[in-house]
Amino acid sequence: MGELQRRLWHVLPGGVLIMASAISTILRPLATFYDDPSTVEMRMTEAKKVIIDQRGVGKFLIDAPELTLARIEDICRSLANFTGVKFDPGAAPKLSCVVPEVRHRFECLMGASVQSGISMAIRCKHPFTPTWEQLGVTPDVVAYLQAAMERKANMIIAGGTNTGKTTLINKLLHFLPDTCRVVAAEDTPELEIDRFWDGVGLLAAREASTSSGMIDWRPLYDHKMRATPDYVIFGEISTQNAFAALGALNAGINGFMCSIHASSPEEVIQRKFDQLIAWSGQSMPRVAEYLVNLVDVIVQIKRDDDGNRRITDIYEPSNDNWVMKDGHMLQEAAA
């Protein structure tokens, strides 16, 4: 089989060949729900029931009799084969990948680790760029963020799950000229860097079991730091890349950006990086001290009950200064 054929065809369990475009047919029972451009996330916590979270509406439950555990298992096998990762309900019951073509983030755990037999979440990446007004910020805040980007401030975007952290990073990147040397690294392709003609997007292996030829975060970090970046953009910080991200910050770079799960800027400084590094089995002393000295801006974003996102806080660790707090621009910051 030639190279072109290898890209067009994939081998399913049992040696059955499937054409790449046929994956859309296999995914159709799920696509019925996630194709709506207002859908932010689709979830399943039991067979035959789908939870939809829609922008501006909130979440609701829908019956889906065709989505049995066996059907979802078949979909996971096909997705795993297509994306080059392992999935087996007994030996490897967790699947993390990107849905082909639409680039939605797919996460599914099946089997004995879930009381109901399934825990699935599909984070939808429908094109949507909120206005600054929709993010609840004033022109003063926009001007502050633009100036921070232009001076290559080291910036962390903090928020809970599905609060629009990556969307905000992409919006901030629009402040930069197309000539910038942006070097991004993530494990799921979500950062919008195509317009930077001297930029490059790097992908790290999301799982150690991958067979797709990807490398992990350590060699990716080494390459990134030798690629002469103007801006170093990490995706979401996790146990896999927290150590590498702090290493990049400690290398004396400017223009660092990343996102992290945290409920407040204080939590970013005091606990989150320490916690993630410890969970990874690594150690680094004085993490909070590093962050205070090296991070210029932390932006906190939160999601309302109706599904809309708002920037609520902006904190400057190195100056111990609140630019914005609880949704209000502070007088001393606006002066």
C-alpha positions as CSV (number, residue, x, y, z in Angstrom):
1,M,0.0,0.0,0.0
2,G,1.4,3.4,-1.0
3,E,1.7,6.5,1.1
4,L,-1.4,8.1,-0.4
5,Q,-3.4,4.9,0.3
6,R,-2.1,4.8,3.8
7,R,-3.6,8.3,4.4
8,L,-6.9,7.4,2.9
9,W,-7.4,4.0,4.5
10,H,-7.3,2.8,8.1
11,V,-7.4,-0.7,9.6
12,L,-10.2,-1.5,12.0
13,P,-10.1,-4.3,14.5
14,G,-10.1,-7.6,12.7
15,G,-8.1,-6.2,9.7
16,V,-11.0,-4.5,8.1
17,L,-10.0,-1.5,6.0
18,I,-12.0,1.7,6.3
19,M,-11.7,4.8,4.0
20,A,-10.9,8.0,5.8
21,S,-14.0,9.8,4.7
22,A,-16.2,7.0,6.1
23,I,-15.3,8.1,9.6
24,S,-18.0,10.7,9.2
25,T,-20.6,8.0,8.7
26,I,-19.4,6.2,11.8
27,L,-19.7,9.4,13.8
28,R,-23.1,10.4,12.5
29,P,-25.0,9.3,15.6
30,L,-22.9,11.8,17.6
31,A,-22.7,14.5,15.0
32,T,-26.5,14.7,15.1
33,F,-26.0,16.4,18.4
34,Y,-22.7,18.2,18.2
35,D,-23.2,19.7,14.7
36,D,-25.4,22.6,16.0
37,P,-23.0,25.6,16.0
38,S,-24.4,26.8,19.3
39,T,-23.5,23.5,21.0
40,V,-20.5,24.1,23.4
41,E,-20.3,20.5,24.7
42,M,-22.0,17.2,24.3
43,R,-21.9,14.7,27.2
44,M,-23.0,11.2,28.1
45,T,-23.2,9.8,31.7
46,E,-25.3,6.8,30.8
47,A,-26.3,4.9,27.7
48,K,-29.1,6.3,25.5
49,K,-29.1,9.7,27.1
50,V,-27.3,12.8,25.8
51,I,-26.6,16.1,27.7
52,I,-26.3,19.2,25.5
53,D,-24.7,22.4,26.7
54,Q,-25.6,25.3,24.4
55,R,-24.3,28.8,24.3
56,G,-26.9,31.2,25.7
57,V,-29.3,28.4,26.7
58,G,-27.5,26.2,29.2
59,K,-27.8,22.4,29.4
60,F,-30.6,20.0,28.8
61,L,-31.2,16.2,28.4
62,I,-32.1,14.4,25.2
63,D,-33.1,10.8,24.7
64,A,-30.8,9.0,22.2
65,P,-31.9,5.3,22.0
66,E,-29.4,4.5,19.3
67,L,-26.4,5.4,21.4
68,T,-26.0,2.2,23.3
69,L,-22.8,1.3,25.1
70,A,-22.0,-1.1,22.3
71,R,-22.4,1.6,19.7
72,I,-20.2,4.0,21.7
73,E,-17.6,1.3,22.1
74,D,-17.5,0.8,18.3
75,I,-17.2,4.6,17.7
76,C,-14.3,4.7,20.2
77,R,-12.5,1.8,18.5
78,S,-12.9,3.5,15.1
79,L,-11.7,6.9,16.4
80,A,-8.7,5.4,18.2
81,N,-7.7,3.5,15.0
82,F,-8.1,6.6,12.9
83,T,-6.1,8.9,15.2
84,G,-3.4,6.4,16.0
85,V,-4.0,5.8,19.7
86,K,-5.1,2.8,21.7
87,F,-8.5,2.0,23.0
88,D,-9.8,-1.3,24.5
89,P,-12.7,-1.5,26.9
90,G,-10.7,-3.9,29.1
91,A,-7.1,-3.0,28.8
92,A,-7.2,0.7,27.7
93,P,-10.7,2.0,28.4
94,K,-9.9,5.8,28.2
95,L,-9.8,7.6,24.8
96,S,-8.6,11.1,24.4
97,C,-8.4,12.4,20.8
98,V,-9.6,15.0,18.3
99,V,-12.7,14.3,16.1
100,P,-11.5,14.3,12.5
101,E,-12.5,17.2,10.3
102,V,-14.4,19.2,12.9
103,R,-11.5,19.1,15.5
104,H,-13.8,18.7,18.5
105,R,-12.0,17.4,21.6
106,F,-13.2,13.9,22.4
107,E,-12.8,12.4,25.8
108,C,-14.4,9.0,26.8
109,L,-14.0,6.6,29.7
110,M,-15.8,3.3,29.6
111,G,-15.9,0.1,31.6
112,A,-15.4,-0.7,35.3
113,S,-14.1,2.7,36.3
114,V,-17.5,4.3,35.6
115,Q,-20.5,3.2,37.6
116,S,-22.9,3.9,34.7
117,G,-20.5,2.3,32.2
118,I,-19.7,5.5,30.3
119,S,-18.4,9.1,30.9
120,M,-18.0,11.0,27.7
121,A,-17.5,14.6,26.8
122,I,-17.1,16.2,23.4
123,R,-15.9,19.8,23.6
124,C,-17.1,21.5,20.4
125,K,-14.8,23.8,18.5
126,H,-17.4,25.6,16.3
127,P,-16.1,28.9,15.0
128,F,-17.1,31.5,17.5
129,T,-15.2,34.6,18.4
130,P,-17.0,36.6,21.2
131,T,-16.8,40.4,21.1
132,W,-15.0,42.2,23.9
133,E,-18.4,43.4,25.0
134,Q,-19.6,39.8,25.3
135,L,-16.6,39.1,27.5
136,G,-17.8,41.8,29.8
137,V,-14.8,44.2,29.4
138,T,-14.6,47.9,28.8
139,P,-12.4,49.7,26.2
140,D,-9.9,50.4,29.0
141,V,-9.5,46.6,29.6
142,V,-9.1,46.0,25.9
143,A,-6.4,48.6,25.7
144,Y,-4.6,47.1,28.7
145,L,-4.6,43.6,27.2
146,Q,-3.4,44.9,23.8
147,A,-0.6,46.8,25.4
148,A,0.4,43.7,27.4
149,M,0.5,41.6,24.2
150,E,2.5,44.2,22.3
151,R,5.1,44.5,25.1
152,K,5.4,40.6,25.2
153,A,4.2,40.3,28.7
154,N,4.2,36.8,30.1
155,M,0.6,35.9,30.5
156,I,-1.6,33.1,32.0
157,I,-5.3,32.7,31.2
158,A,-7.0,31.0,34.2
159,G,-10.5,29.6,34.4
160,G,-12.6,26.5,35.1
161,T,-13.3,23.8,32.6
162,N,-15.0,25.0,29.4
163,T,-14.8,28.7,30.3
164,G,-13.3,29.8,27.0
165,K,-9.6,30.0,28.0
166,T,-8.3,29.0,24.5
167,T,-10.8,31.2,22.8
168,L,-9.5,34.1,24.8
169,I,-5.9,33.3,23.9
170,N,-6.8,33.2,20.2
171,K,-8.5,36.5,20.5
172,L,-5.4,38.0,22.2
173,L,-3.2,36.7,19.4
174,H,-5.2,38.9,16.9
175,F,-3.4,41.8,18.5
176,L,-0.1,40.6,17.0
177,P,1.1,41.3,13.4
178,D,1.3,38.4,11.0
179,T,5.1,38.7,10.9
180,C,5.5,37.5,14.5
181,R,7.5,34.3,15.1
182,V,4.8,32.5,17.2
183,V,5.8,29.0,18.3
184,A,2.9,27.1,19.9
185,A,2.8,23.7,21.5
186,E,-0.3,21.8,22.6
187,D,-1.6,18.3,22.7
188,T,-4.9,19.2,20.9
189,P,-4.8,21.6,17.9
190,E,-6.8,24.5,19.1
191,L,-4.6,27.6,18.8
192,E,-5.2,29.7,15.7
193,I,-1.7,30.4,14.4
194,D,-2.1,29.8,10.6
195,R,-1.9,33.5,9.7
196,F,1.6,33.8,11.3
197,W,3.7,33.0,8.2
198,D,6.9,32.6,10.4
199,G,5.0,30.7,13.1
200,V,4.7,27.0,13.7
201,G,2.4,24.8,15.7
202,L,3.8,21.8,17.5
203,L,1.8,18.8,18.8
204,A,2.8,16.7,21.7
205,A,1.6,13.1,22.2
206,R,-1.5,13.2,24.4
207,E,-1.1,9.6,25.6
208,A,2.0,7.5,26.1
209,S,0.3,4.8,24.1
210,T,0.1,6.8,20.9
211,S,1.4,5.1,17.8
212,S,1.1,8.2,15.6
213,G,4.8,9.2,15.6
214,M,4.4,12.2,18.0
215,I,7.0,13.0,20.6
216,D,6.3,13.9,24.2
217,W,6.6,17.3,26.0
218,R,10.3,17.1,27.0
219,P,11.8,16.8,23.5
220,L,9.1,19.1,22.2
221,Y,10.2,21.7,24.8
222,D,13.8,21.4,23.7
223,H,12.9,22.0,20.1
224,K,10.6,24.9,21.0
225,M,13.3,26.7,22.9
226,R,15.8,26.3,20.0
227,A,13.4,27.5,17.4
228,T,14.0,31.3,18.1
229,P,10.4,32.2,19.1
230,D,9.1,35.8,19.6
231,Y,6.2,34.3,21.4
232,V,6.0,31.0,23.2
233,I,2.5,29.7,23.5
234,F,1.6,26.6,25.5
235,G,-1.8,25.1,25.3
236,E,-3.6,24.0,28.4
237,I,-1.3,23.2,31.4
238,S,-1.5,19.7,32.7
239,T,0.5,17.1,34.6
240,Q,2.3,16.4,31.3
241,N,3.6,19.9,30.5
242,A,3.6,21.9,33.7
243,F,7.3,21.3,34.3
244,A,8.1,22.2,30.7
245,A,6.1,25.4,30.9
246,L,7.9,26.5,34.1
247,G,11.2,25.6,32.4
248,A,10.3,27.9,29.5
249,L,9.4,30.7,31.9
250,N,12.6,30.2,33.8
251,A,14.7,30.4,30.6
252,G,14.3,34.1,30.5
253,I,11.9,34.3,27.6
254,N,9.2,37.0,27.0
255,G,5.9,36.6,25.2
256,F,4.9,33.4,27.2
257,M,1.3,32.4,27.2
258,C,-0.7,29.5,28.5
259,S,-4.0,28.5,30.0
260,I,-4.7,26.6,33.2
261,H,-7.6,25.3,35.3
262,A,-7.9,27.6,38.3
263,S,-10.7,29.5,40.1
264,S,-8.6,32.6,40.9
265,P,-5.2,34.2,40.2
266,E,-4.2,33.4,43.7
267,E,-4.8,29.7,43.1
268,V,-2.6,29.9,40.0
269,I,0.3,31.3,42.0
270,Q,0.0,29.3,45.2
271,R,-1.2,25.8,44.2
272,K,-1.9,24.8,40.6
273,F,1.6,24.5,39.1
274,D,2.9,23.0,42.3
275,Q,0.1,20.5,42.3
276,L,0.4,19.5,38.7
277,I,4.2,19.1,38.9
278,A,3.8,16.9,42.0
279,W,1.2,14.8,40.3
280,S,3.5,14.2,37.4
281,G,6.1,12.7,39.8
282,Q,8.5,15.6,39.3
283,S,9.6,18.4,41.7
284,M,10.6,22.0,41.5
285,P,11.4,24.2,44.5
286,R,9.9,27.7,45.1
287,V,7.3,27.5,42.3
288,A,5.2,30.3,43.7
289,E,8.4,32.5,43.9
290,Y,9.1,31.8,40.2
291,L,5.6,32.7,39.1
292,V,5.5,35.9,41.1
293,N,8.8,37.0,39.6
294,L,8.3,35.8,36.0
295,V,4.5,36.2,35.2
296,D,3.4,39.7,34.3
297,V,-0.4,39.2,33.9
298,I,-3.0,36.6,35.0
299,V,-6.4,36.9,33.4
300,Q,-9.3,35.1,35.1
301,I,-12.3,34.1,32.9
302,K,-15.5,32.5,34.2
303,R,-18.7,31.1,32.7
304,D,-22.2,32.2,33.7
305,D,-25.1,29.8,34.2
306,D,-26.4,30.7,30.8
307,G,-23.2,29.6,29.2
308,N,-21.7,33.0,28.4
309,R,-18.1,33.8,29.4
310,R,-16.8,36.9,31.2
311,I,-13.4,38.2,32.2
312,T,-13.7,38.9,35.9
313,D,-10.1,39.6,37.2
314,I,-6.7,40.8,35.9
315,Y,-3.8,40.5,38.3
316,E,-0.1,41.5,38.0
317,P,1.8,39.1,40.2
318,S,5.2,40.9,39.8
319,N,3.6,44.1,41.0
320,D,1.1,42.6,43.4
321,N,-1.5,44.8,41.6
322,W,-5.1,44.2,40.7
323,V,-6.0,45.8,37.4
324,M,-9.5,44.3,37.4
325,K,-11.3,42.5,40.3
326,D,-14.8,40.9,40.4
327,G,-15.6,42.4,37.0
328,H,-14.7,46.0,37.8
329,M,-11.7,48.0,36.5
330,L,-10.0,49.5,39.5
331,Q,-9.6,53.3,39.6
332,E,-5.8,53.2,40.1
333,A,-5.4,50.9,37.2
334,A,-7.5,53.1,34.8
335,A,-5.5,56.2,35.6
